[in-house]
Structure formats: structure tokens, C-alpha cells
Amino acid sequence: MLARLRFPVAQSRGRRYPEPPHPYRNPFRRDRDRIVHSRAFRRLEAKTQVFTQGLSDHFRNRLTHTIEVSQISRTLANVLEIDEDLTEALALAHDIGHPPFAHAGEEELNRQMQRFGDRFDHNLHALRIVETFEQRYARFPGLNLTFEVREGMVKHSHDFGPGENPQLDEYLPGLRPPLEAQLIDLADEVAYNTADLDDAFSADMLTAEDVAECVPQYRAILATVEMQFPGATGRERFHESLRQLIDLLVSGLIQGTVEQARQAGAESAEQVRSLPRRLASFTAESAETSRQLKLFLHAKVYGAPALTAGRSQSVRMVGELFQFFLDHPGRLPPGYREQAGEEPLYRLVCDYIAGMTDSFFRRIYEQHLGNGGNPTLPQL
């Protein structure tokens, strides 16, 4: 496959704070383990993916989604013969910067930050987490991850040019990340498209026939499943067809990436960086299927009343709590108040809210604004 494009761990640019090598774990394995043991990773368990846990105990949360992305990513790396440890570390870290309430929470935080000429991006927030917020080591701040993992995190979904984002100029602007990093965004796409179908089916928001009507490749899969398993229940046929859909998308990603590498004439990991565009890609057919799945999910699931009502409430609450802490900075936790001279207040408020789980956010909101949205302040 693509072993020639595997990133050589011995060529890593290393860590911000030098450390002695471990006797039996290479740097990327250590990064993977540091991410798994971080508080930010554990908090993913209580952060919404799409469906809130109040509707069912069976829906994905941000942590189970991350595990699924990691599983798909490791499969891709293994088949393509590139570095599994680097790939897995990046997959496990790809969502640790997400705030509470999924993309609705992220969009509202971004709106709040735009008031101050700034922005919120969960990939950049993830970098702040591993560089600063995680405090587990006596010798350095953050997790002290390798350059390649940090670079892959900030280039998760897109690359950037020189000067486009000055705070990221150390991460080789204008160059592509290693192939291992390029795979994560597309593995993420496979995972969330298929998982959201599964969760929506469990919530009785769609049927297999609804999907087949809008996605031709799934229609062909379902027809084959119905012929192979005529006595199966509707639920069994759906899950069998979903399993085959995942296989089709992963196989399409493998084939598309191999073909792109062949066409580009890439012969080394260093050449991967200098190419005009990324190598990781679906075949044309699987890319179209992924696009159709997204359109279907947006039309049938993401805009459904069962989800939009809770989303609107969450957005309102995020905005209100953000404003509360701007108006009452003394109510921030001591660790954040101590940084007041180093960072603008709005950034501290954003960081605090972004790190919350859904349940912790509701608890803090109720504590400070539970009086019908009005501030609850101590009597003087």
C-alpha cells in the first residue's frame, strides 16, 4: 500500500519541552496515552454528539463517537501501512476542544467571541487544552505532545497559508500535514454520518427505506440485504445494511487515497507535505455517497423538532451565561480570575464555558441564572 508515505517517528520535530525517551514506548504512543489520561478526554463522555442523553441511553456521546473515529482511523492506517500510533493519537484528540451542546454550543461561543473581534474554533481550543489547560506534569505545562500531533490537531479539517493565522505560524503554514493526520477528518465523516443514521433510526426518526430513497448506494446495499436475509426483522436488516455502508465508505477512502498518491507520484512522507493538495480522499463514488448522506441527515434529522427545540434553548443559555460572567467576573473560578491580567476577560469566559460538560454547564447556569434567567447574586 503506502508504507513509503508513513511518517518516520524518528524524524519527529519533537516536543516543546525536551524529555528523555521512554524505554519501550515511542513518542507517538506516549502522546496517545497522555490524551487518553487527560481530563479533557474524560469530559467527552458527558458532551452531546447530536442526540441528548435524555432521549435514550443508547445514543452516542462525544466520547463514544471519538472511539469509533479511532477504530476507523486505525483500520485505515493498518491497511495503508502508515503509522498507527500517530493516527490513533490524532483520532483520540480530534474532538477534545468541543464545548457543551455539540455544534450549537460551538456556534454560539463563536458568535459571542465575534463581538470582540475574535472567534472560537474547537480545533484551536483543543490546542490550548493540550498546551496549557491540562496540568498533569511537574516539568512543563500542558501535555507536551509532539509537534506532529499538535500540527495535525490544528490542521484537522483544513490547511492554512503563511500569515493567515499568526498564532499558528510555527505549524508549517502552506504545507500539508502527514498522511496520518489527513485521514482523521474523513474518518470522522464516515463515523458521524453512519452513527447519526443509527441513532436516528433508534429514535424512530427514519427508516431504512427513507435512506434508500435518497442515497443510491445504500439502496443497492439494502436490496442485497433483503434478498440475503428475507426472514430478518426490519431492525436487523437496517443494522446489516449500515455495517455494509461503513465498509463501503472505508474501502472507498482507502482506494481513493491510494489512487491520489499514485497520481501525485508521492514517494516519501516529506513529499506529502509539499504537494499542492491533500492525498487523503474518497473515490468519486464514495464521496458522492457521503455527500448524499449529509444532505439526507440535514433534511431528515438535524432540523427535526425533537432536536431543534433543545438546541435553541442551549444556545440561549450559553449566551446568557457568557454575558453573566462578563458582567460578574468575580464569579469565575479562582484559577480563571488569576489569569485576568494575562488574557482578555471574554477569552477567559470562553475558555471556562468551552471546557464544561453539558451537565456541568446546566449546574453552573442554574446556580447563577436559575431565577428565570436573572442573575442570582449573594446578598450584601
Disulfide bonds with the S-S distance in Angstrom:
none
